[in-house]
Amino acid sequence: MRRQRSAKIVATLGPASSAPETIAALFHAGVDVFRLNFSHGERSDHQARIKAIRALEKETHRPIGILADLQGPKLRLGTFAEGKVRLKPGAHFRLDLDRKAGDAKRAPLPHPEIFAALEPGTELLLNDGNVRLKVESCGDHFAETLVVDGGELSDRKGVNVPNAVLPLAALTEKDRADLAFALEAGADWIALSFVQRPEDVAEARKLVANRAGIMVKLEKPAAVRRLGEIVELCDALMVARGDLGVEMPPEDVPPIQRQVVHACRLAGKPVIVATQMLESMVHAPVPTRAEASDVATAIYEGADAVMLSAESAAGDFPLEAVTMMDRIVRRVQADPLYHAALHADSSAEPEHTPSDAISAAARQVAHTIGAAAICSYTTSGATALRAARERPDAPILVLTSNLQTARRLALVWGLHCVHARDVTSFSDMVHRATRTAHREGFAERGQRIVITAGVPFGTPGATNVLHIAWVEG
């Protein structure tokens, strides 16, 4: 099942897409990685979805990635006596720790860590930024605010504090329990929500202990300010434009998206662009032209993957949304200017290592001889990541004996992963690569492929061989 595109598609599973036959249909339509959102649903629901994905993987003989997205320390108001209130601009509104139901003059905010970070002049954003408050005075258990932008508030709406680093643990007790469950169930990626500082990533890495890849969801201004350190510590990033767009002016989000994609490409780490990509398809069978352009922009920038959230999890047209995203990505990548733009936008220099030297040379050799594919042998996945970092014209066929590696690499640009046993000799390496390239539809008889591998075979991080081979069929 070769995809006719390099960028990958991530789709969130939910009430609209949990049946095994629906999951199978989404995969055949183009999904490469399935996201499980632990902000919603019971663990039994997620377990059933994982079981369906692994059964599908066995049936299709294709490695499929699973992304477990932890909820993180979501901050919310308490409840209101009447269920909801409407705040008017210029009004005064109090927030405090008192759990008593709120009204038009005050509301419970059961998060002492927020009050600890406030000072006069701090802005608070409520209900996805639709209501804006400015702190006039505050203490360790209250804040008196002025309503700057009014609007409706109802029970348990979200609260954002854009310009403060809150004294919050990176992982809540719920997150820790969900993390243990996800790792035991075999998730390939763990996404961390509301990361503020590099230390949050380091804490999660200790708990994950290399049993899955660590993905940071970039959605806090504090994390953007320390982007370089966070990119260095994580295994992948997600530009989570929903909360990022709440906490920052809308016009700041597109350049930040571009900066993040560029930083990840330089580091050779996968990056997902997410949130509201085809939002109108939650209830409509086709997207707006602006949404199609939004997806296209992420692909032109060189993102590894684009993601569907509510469109596939709770929408009326999950299959149509995946099909449309696949069509947009393939159309962009058919543009003659696509690869020119990719290489013009990247100033990545190979590191002074044999693996980087071989990967860079493989791209150049494949381009020069018009190779049908680059075949990369890898154990840990590091060599394949370096090959993808080069964004070659030729597709990249990855052979690995590690099924976990194959699943994790399903997220990465341009990689078509095949789970296969280790090779034992040079001739076995060439024969396996050419035979697999032909069987998987990458090369016809008489075409050439470029092979990269490491000797001794099966040694992680030992890529030191580049070979050109003819496909004999």
C-alpha positions in Angstrom: 0.0 0.0 0.0 2.3 2.7 -1.2 1.0 6.3 -0.6 1.4 8.6 -3.6 2.7 11.4 -1.4 5.5 12.1 1.0 3.7 14.2 3.7 1.7 12.1 6.2 -1.9 12.3 7.5 -2.8 12.0 11.2 -6.5 11.5 12.1 -8.1 11.6 15.5 -10.4 8.8 16.4 -13.6 9.5 18.3 -17.3 8.8 18.4 -17.7 9.2 14.6 -14.8 6.9 13.8 -14.3 4.1 16.4 -15.9 1.2 14.6 -13.2 -1.2 13.2 -14.6 -0.9 9.7 -14.5 2.9 9.9 -10.9 2.8 11.1 -10.0 0.5 8.2 -11.8 2.8 5.7 -9.8 5.8 7.1 -6.6 3.9 6.7 -7.3 2.9 3.2 -8.3 6.6 2.4 -4.9 7.8 3.5 -4.4 7.9 7.3 -0.8 7.0 8.4 -1.1 7.7 12.1 -4.1 7.5 14.4 -4.4 10.0 17.3 -6.1 9.0 20.5 -7.2 12.1 22.4 -7.1 11.4 26.2 -9.0 14.6 26.9 -12.1 12.6 25.9 -13.4 9.1 26.2 -12.8 6.2 28.5 -9.7 4.0 28.6 -11.9 1.1 27.4 -12.7 3.2 24.3 -9.1 3.8 23.6 -8.2 0.1 24.2 -10.8 -1.0 21.7 -9.4 1.5 19.1 -5.9 0.3 19.6 -7.0 -3.3 19.2 -8.7 -2.4 15.9 -5.6 -0.6 14.6 -3.3 -3.5 15.4 -5.7 -6.0 13.8 -5.8 -3.8 10.7 -2.0 -3.6 10.7 -1.7 -7.3 10.8 -4.2 -7.7 8.0 -2.6 -5.1 5.7 1.1 -5.9 6.6 1.6 -2.1 7.0 3.1 -0.5 10.1 0.6 2.0 11.5 1.5 4.7 14.1 -0.5 5.4 17.2 -0.3 8.8 18.9 -1.5 9.1 22.5 -2.3 12.7 23.2 -2.4 13.5 26.9 -4.8 16.1 28.3 -2.3 18.1 30.3 -3.0 20.7 33.0 -6.2 22.2 31.5 -7.4 25.2 33.5 -11.1 25.7 33.8 -13.6 27.9 35.6 -16.1 26.3 38.0 -19.9 26.4 37.5 -22.5 29.1 37.4 -25.8 29.1 39.3 -27.8 29.8 36.1 -25.5 27.7 33.9 -24.2 30.7 32.0 -23.8 34.5 32.3 -23.0 37.3 29.8 -20.3 39.8 30.7 -20.4 43.3 29.4 -17.3 45.4 28.5 -16.3 47.7 31.3 -17.9 45.6 34.1 -16.0 44.4 37.1 -15.7 40.6 37.6 -14.1 38.7 40.5 -12.4 35.3 40.3 -11.7 33.4 43.5 -11.1 30.0 45.1 -14.6 29.9 46.6 -16.4 26.9 45.1 -19.8 28.5 45.4 -21.5 28.7 42.0 -20.8 31.9 40.1 -23.0 34.8 38.7 -22.5 37.9 36.6 -20.2 39.4 39.2 -17.9 36.5 40.2 -16.9 33.0 39.3 -15.0 30.2 41.0 -11.5 29.5 39.6 -10.2 26.4 41.4 -6.6 26.9 40.5 -4.4 28.6 43.2 -1.4 28.3 40.8 -3.1 30.9 38.5 -3.5 33.4 41.4 0.2 32.8 42.3 1.3 34.0 38.9 -1.0 37.0 38.6 -0.1 40.7 39.0 -2.0 43.9 38.2 -2.2 44.3 34.4 -2.1 40.6 33.6 -4.7 39.5 31.0 -6.8 36.4 31.3 -8.5 34.8 28.4 -11.7 32.8 28.9 -13.8 30.6 26.6 -11.1 30.2 23.9 -10.3 33.9 24.1 -13.8 35.1 23.5 -13.8 36.9 26.8 -10.8 39.0 27.9 -10.2 40.2 31.5 -7.5 42.5 32.8 -6.4 42.1 36.4 -6.8 45.2 38.6 -5.8 43.7 41.9 -5.1 40.2 43.2 -4.0 38.0 46.0 -3.2 34.4 46.6 -6.9 33.5 46.5 -8.6 36.1 44.4 -8.4 38.5 41.4 -10.5 41.6 40.8 -10.7 42.1 37.0 -12.0 44.5 34.4 -13.9 43.0 31.5 -12.1 44.2 28.3 -13.9 42.0 25.8 -17.3 40.8 26.9 -19.2 37.7 26.0 -20.9 34.6 27.3 -19.4 32.3 29.9 -20.8 28.9 30.9 -19.8 26.1 33.2 -16.1 24.9 33.1 -14.9 27.1 30.3 -11.2 27.1 29.7 -8.9 29.8 31.1 -5.6 30.9 29.5 -2.9 33.2 31.0 -0.9 34.1 27.9 2.1 36.0 29.4 2.8 34.0 32.5 4.7 30.8 33.3 2.4 29.0 35.7 3.8 26.9 38.6 2.1 23.8 37.2 3.4 20.2 37.0 3.9 19.1 33.4 1.9 16.0 34.0 -1.3 15.8 36.1 -2.2 12.6 38.0 -4.6 11.8 35.2 -1.8 12.3 32.7 0.5 9.9 34.6 -2.2 7.2 34.7 -3.1 7.7 31.0 0.6 7.6 30.1 1.1 4.3 31.9 -1.9 2.9 30.2 -0.9 4.2 26.7 2.6 2.7 27.0 1.3 -0.6 28.2 -1.2 -0.6 25.3 1.6 0.0 22.8 1.3 3.6 21.8 4.2 4.8 19.5 4.1 8.5 20.3 3.2 10.4 23.5 2.0 14.0 22.9 2.5 16.4 25.8 0.0 19.2 26.2 0.6 22.7 27.5 4.4 22.4 27.7 5.9 25.6 29.2 9.5 24.8 29.6 12.2 22.3 28.6 12.1 20.8 32.1 8.6 19.6 31.3 10.0 17.5 28.5 12.8 16.1 30.6 10.3 14.9 33.2 8.2 13.1 30.7 11.3 11.5 29.1 12.2 9.9 32.4 8.8 8.3 32.7 8.6 7.2 29.0 12.1 5.7 29.2 12.3 5.3 25.4 9.2 3.1 25.1 7.7 5.7 22.7 8.6 8.9 21.0 8.0 12.1 22.9 6.0 14.8 21.0 5.7 18.3 22.3 2.5 20.2 21.4 3.5 23.8 21.0 0.6 25.8 22.3 2.1 28.2 24.9 4.0 31.5 24.3 6.5 30.4 27.0 7.4 27.3 25.0 7.8 29.3 21.8 10.3 31.5 23.5 12.4 28.4 24.3 11.8 26.7 21.1 15.4 25.7 20.5 15.8 24.0 23.8 12.5 22.1 23.4 13.3 21.0 19.9 16.6 19.6 21.2 14.9 17.6 24.0 11.9 16.2 22.2 11.5 13.6 19.4 8.8 15.5 17.4 6.7 18.7 17.6 3.1 19.6 16.9 2.1 23.1 16.0 -1.2 23.0 18.0 -2.7 26.2 16.6 -5.9 26.1 18.7 -4.6 27.1 22.1 -1.6 28.9 20.5 -4.1 31.0 18.6 -5.9 31.8 21.8 -2.9 32.9 23.7 -1.3 34.8 20.9 -2.6 37.3 18.3 -3.9 35.4 15.3 -1.5 37.2 13.0 1.4 35.8 15.0 0.5 32.1 14.5 1.4 31.7 10.7 5.0 33.0 11.1 5.4 30.9 14.3 4.2 27.8 12.4 6.8 28.5 9.7 9.5 29.0 12.3 8.7 25.7 14.0 8.6 23.7 10.8 11.9 25.2 9.8 13.5 24.5 13.2 12.3 20.9 13.1 13.6 20.4 9.5 17.0 21.7 10.5 17.1 19.3 13.5 15.8 16.3 11.5 12.8 15.8 13.7 9.2 15.3 12.5 6.6 18.1 12.9 2.8 18.0 12.6 0.7 21.1 11.7 -2.7 20.7 13.5 -6.0 22.2 14.5 -8.9 23.5 12.3 -7.2 22.5 9.1 -10.5 21.4 7.5 -12.8 22.6 10.2 -15.8 23.3 8.0 -15.8 19.6 7.1 -17.1 18.8 10.6 -20.5 19.5 9.2 -19.9 19.9 5.4 -18.8 17.4 2.8 -16.3 19.9 1.2 -13.8 22.4 2.8 -13.6 26.1 2.1 -10.9 27.3 -0.3 -9.1 29.0 2.5 -8.9 25.6 4.4 -7.5 23.9 1.3 -4.9 26.7 1.1 -4.1 26.2 4.8 -3.3 22.6 4.3 -1.3 23.4 1.1 0.8 26.0 3.0 1.9 23.5 5.6 2.9 21.0 2.8 4.8 23.7 0.9 6.6 24.6 4.2 7.8 21.0 4.5 5.8 19.7 7.4 6.0 16.0 7.9 2.3 15.6 8.6 -1.0 17.4 8.8 -3.7 16.5 11.2 -7.5 16.2 11.5 -9.1 16.6 14.9 -12.9 17.1 15.2 -13.2 16.5 11.5 -12.5 12.8 11.9 -13.3 12.3 15.5 -16.8 13.8 15.8 -17.7 15.2 12.4 -20.3 14.1 9.9 -17.8 13.3 7.1 -14.7 11.7 8.6 -13.9 9.6 5.5 -14.5 12.6 3.1 -12.2 14.7 5.3 -9.3 12.2 5.0 -9.9 11.8 1.3 -9.9 15.6 0.8 -6.7 16.0 2.8 -5.0 13.3 0.8 -6.1 15.0 -2.5 -4.7 18.4 -1.4 -1.4 16.9 -0.3 -0.9 15.0 -3.5 -1.8 18.0 -5.6 0.7 20.2 -3.9 3.4 17.6 -4.2 2.7 17.3 -7.9 3.6 21.0 -8.3 6.9 21.3 -10.2 7.8 24.1 -7.7 7.3 22.0 -4.6 10.7 20.4 -4.3 12.4 23.7 -5.4 10.6 25.5 -2.6 11.6 22.7 -0.1 15.3 23.0 -0.8 15.2 26.8 -1.1 13.7 27.0 2.4 16.2 24.7 4.1 19.8 25.6 5.1 20.4 22.3 6.8 24.1 21.3 6.7 25.0 17.7 7.3 26.5 17.0 10.7 30.1 15.7 10.7 29.1 12.1 11.0 29.2 9.1 8.7 25.4 8.7 8.8 24.8 12.3 7.7 27.5 12.1 5.1 25.9 9.0 3.6 22.4 10.4 3.8 23.4 13.6 2.0 25.3 11.7 -0.6 22.3 9.3 -1.2 20.1 12.3 -2.0 22.6 13.7 -4.5 23.4 10.3 -6.1 19.7 9.4 -6.4 19.0 12.7 -8.1 22.0 12.5 -10.5 21.3 8.9 -11.7 17.5 9.3 -11.6 17.1 6.5 -9.1 13.6 5.0 -8.6 14.1 5.0 -4.8 16.5 5.3 -1.9 16.4 2.2 0.3 17.5 2.8 3.9 18.3 0.0 6.3 17.8 1.1 9.9 17.4 -0.4 13.4 16.7 2.6 15.7 15.3 4.9 13.0 18.0 7.5 13.2 19.3 6.8 9.6 15.8 7.1 8.2 15.3 10.4 10.0 18.5 11.7 8.4 17.4 10.5 5.0 14.0 12.3 5.4 15.7 15.5 6.6 17.4 15.7 3.1 13.9 15.8 1.5 15.1 13.9 -1.6 13.3 13.8 -5.0 13.3 10.0 -4.8 10.9 8.1 -2.4 12.5 6.6 0.7 12.0 2.9 1.3 12.9 1.9 4.9 13.7 -1.7 5.9 13.9 -2.4 9.6 13.7 -5.5 11.8 12.3 -3.4 14.6 8.5 -3.2 14.3 8.3 -0.4 16.9 10.7 1.7 14.8 8.6 1.1 11.7 5.5 2.2 13.5 7.1 5.3 14.9 8.5 6.3 11.5 5.0 6.2 9.9 4.8 9.8 11.0 7.9 11.0 9.0 7.9 12.7 5.6 8.7 10.5 2.7 9.2 7.2 4.6 7.6 4.0 3.5 8.5 1.5 6.1 8.6 -2.3 5.8 9.1 -4.6 8.7 11.7 -7.3 7.7 14.3 -9.5 9.3 17.9 -8.5 9.6 20.2 -9.1 6.6 23.2 -11.2 7.1 25.5 -10.4 4.2 26.2 -7.7 1.5 24.5 -9.8 -1.2 21.5 -10.4 1.0 21.3 -6.7 1.6 21.2 -5.9 -2.1 18.8 -8.7 -3.0 16.4 -7.8 -0.2 16.4 -4.1 -1.1 15.8 -4.6 -4.8 13.2 -7.3 -4.3 11.3 -5.2 -1.8 11.5 -2.1 -4.0 10.0 -4.0 -6.8 7.3 -5.7 -4.7 6.2 -2.5 -3.0 5.8 -0.7 -6.3 8.8 1.7 -6.1 11.0 0.3 -8.9 10.5 -1.6 -12.1 12.9 -4.1 -13.6 15.9 -2.3 -15.1 15.7 0.7 -12.8 18.3 1.6 -10.2 17.9 2.2 -6.5 20.4 3.7 -4.0 20.9 1.6 -0.8 22.3 2.9 2.5 23.2 0.5 5.3 25.6 -0.1 8.2 28.3 -2.7 8.5 28.3 -4.7 10.7 24.7 -5.3 9.8 22.1 -4.7 12.5 24.3 -2.3 14.5 22.3 0.9 15.4 23.9 4.1 14.2 26.5 2.5 12.0 25.4 3.6 8.6 28.6 3.6 6.5 27.7 2.0 3.1 26.2 3.6 0.0 25.5 1.2 -3.0 23.8 1.5 -6.3 21.9 -1.5 -7.4 19.9 -2.6 -10.5 16.4 -4.0 -10.0 16.1 -7.4 -11.7 12.5 -8.1 -10.8 
